[in-house]
Amino acid sequence: MKVSVLSVLALVIASACAAPQPEVKDTVASSSKCSSKSLARKRNLIMMVSDGFGTASETMARNYVQQMEGKPYEWLSALDELLVGTSRTKSSDSLVTDSAAGATVFSCAKKSYNGAIGVTPNEKPCGTVLEAAKIKGYTTALVSTARITHATPAAFASHVVHRDMEGLIAQQLVGNNTIGNKVDLLFGGGSCNFLPNTTKGSCRTDDLDVWALAKNNGYSTFESRAAFDALKSKTKLPTIGLFTSSHMSYEIDRNPALEPSLAEMTVKALEILSENTKHSDQGFFIMIEGARIDMAGHDNDPAAHLRDIVQYWETVAAVRRFVNNNRNTAMIGTSDHETGGLALGMEHDYFWHPKYLKPVKKSSEVICRELAKVAVDERESFVRKTVIPSYLGVSNVTDADVASVVRATASGSTKCKLAVGLIVSRLARISWSTDGHSGVDVGLYAYGRGTEKLRGNYENTQVGEFLRDYLQVDLAPVTKGLSNQLTEQPGFEWARAPPSIVTRRSADKHSSGSAAAAAHHAKLDSYHPLHYQDSHSH
């Protein structure tokens, strides 16, 4: 039944394409209009999301490499070379977005409220670019260093009213939804959401075995580095590889014998997607997320933040090589938001010291996990003799630093991580304004044919519009097909935060409820489309 729904949706879209089309201007909004000539062009699209990554973080990592490796002033990172502009980050209900709304605006090309996964502000499912691409015949993939059920990957292939409904998200990702299998390849962490709560290591609230659901829906599944290494480019799809119970490790902590890096997962995914689409009429769409950049920002952990940024650079370089060798491929990259409010410089000092990030051996997350297991009366000694001098590489151990970490450990993991990160940040003269998100614009990066028009500052909705129109897909039929999709996890209590933004709609004096008012609001709520020109036509 699920397969038939996909087939019906595909026929609806194909029928729309077969019908006579009016003459239209060459814009993003019109580029998805159907023509036999445009539909014949096979294309691949790689969407890269550097979660929580702001321009100050790029500067920090660049400065570090320049200082520690002796690079010249004009040296550019792999990401610097692809900078084309900036993206705004607000959600429908706040000037400071969360990752759920921040990813939904990319996947659905519509703003939504903080916490929303693939649903609109009225809590109705919205068709995503990945779903529409799958229906049109593209092969699809999600790769992330977070739990694969976490906000960013989830927003491309599931629909729930609150991001923490990860149990329901897991079910939808493996085809237990109204339109069937939509993701052909998934690499990441988060196997705990696929295990019944009767199994050790499960984080589900029910006894549903999602691994079994996946297998029943045709997926091959694996959970080891060895199985990953054994994958060949001709691997049959669909497949799911989850390497950790929760999020994958920070790059600074990663054991390469147990977990592949983001770059390795990306290269493997691209090899498989390329081979599996070699003889098909359509190419592929993949979303790749450098997720743990964001989490290090939440922890105010500069060393972990740095190492994941550098790993993301390696991933970008690998993607660029792929695009160079596959000229029908485009890459677009941005962040959903910035995390931590990072600044290089503290108080009245006109300097910062990258050198203090180099000797750090472990993330504050791992350090605090170890500290929690140390007997209370032994923590002071452990912090003084091991944590600060060995794990952080700080030779001058002060009583104040020791006391702050010991005290914070007693208050829980979050306080502990912030206290550990502060020791290194203070020495390096790095400051953080928050352990949450900030509302600043973020970098926009692009490479490959069809991305030439991406220059300047864009609303984040326009990023979603670009994805939609580059793939030449229509989201409306997908949205219609999702009308009966379950969006609330049974037994999950949730509530939306009140809006903190004055939107054009809330500031408008038109009355609501009438057709005229609805049309008026629709006009107000639509952002000017990005003028997109398909370079394949030249």
Secondary structure as GFF3:
##gff-version 3
##sequence-region A 1 538
A	DSSP	alpha_helix	2	18	.	.	.	ID=ss1
A	DSSP	alpha_helix	28	31	.	.	.	ID=ss2
A	DSSP	alpha_helix	36	39	.	.	.	ID=ss3
A	DSSP	beta_strand	44	50	.	.	.	ID=ss4
A	DSSP	alpha_helix	55	69	.	.	.	ID=ss5
A	DSSP	three_ten_helix	80	82	.	.	.	ID=ss6
A	DSSP	beta_strand	83	87	.	.	.	ID=ss7
A	DSSP	alpha_helix	99	108	.	.	.	ID=ss8
A	DSSP	alpha_helix	129	136	.	.	.	ID=ss9
A	DSSP	beta_strand	139	147	.	.	.	ID=ss10
A	DSSP	alpha_helix	151	157	.	.	.	ID=ss11
A	DSSP	alpha_helix	166	173	.	.	.	ID=ss12
A	DSSP	beta_strand	185	189	.	.	.	ID=ss13
A	DSSP	three_ten_helix	191	194	.	.	.	ID=ss14
A	DSSP	alpha_helix	210	216	.	.	.	ID=ss15
A	DSSP	beta_strand	220	222	.	.	.	ID=ss16
A	DSSP	alpha_helix	225	230	.	.	.	ID=ss17
A	DSSP	beta_strand	239	242	.	.	.	ID=ss18
A	DSSP	alpha_helix	262	276	.	.	.	ID=ss19
A	DSSP	beta_strand	284	290	.	.	.	ID=ss20
A	DSSP	alpha_helix	292	298	.	.	.	ID=ss21
A	DSSP	alpha_helix	302	325	.	.	.	ID=ss22
A	DSSP	beta_strand	329	334	.	.	.	ID=ss23
A	DSSP	beta_strand	338	339	.	.	.	ID=ss24
A	DSSP	beta_strand	342	344	.	.	.	ID=ss25
A	DSSP	three_ten_helix	354	357	.	.	.	ID=ss26
A	DSSP	alpha_helix	364	373	.	.	.	ID=ss27
A	DSSP	three_ten_helix	376	378	.	.	.	ID=ss28
A	DSSP	alpha_helix	379	382	.	.	.	ID=ss29
A	DSSP	pi_helix	383	391	.	.	.	ID=ss30
A	DSSP	alpha_helix	399	410	.	.	.	ID=ss31
A	DSSP	alpha_helix	413	428	.	.	.	ID=ss32
A	DSSP	beta_strand	430	432	.	.	.	ID=ss33
A	DSSP	beta_strand	437	438	.	.	.	ID=ss34
A	DSSP	beta_strand	442	448	.	.	.	ID=ss35
A	DSSP	beta_strand	456	458	.	.	.	ID=ss36
A	DSSP	alpha_helix	460	471	.	.	.	ID=ss37
A	DSSP	alpha_helix	476	481	.	.	.	ID=ss38
A	DSSP	alpha_helix	504	507	.	.	.	ID=ss39
A	DSSP	alpha_helix	515	525	.	.	.	ID=ss40
A	DSSP	three_ten_helix	535	537	.	.	.	ID=ss41
###
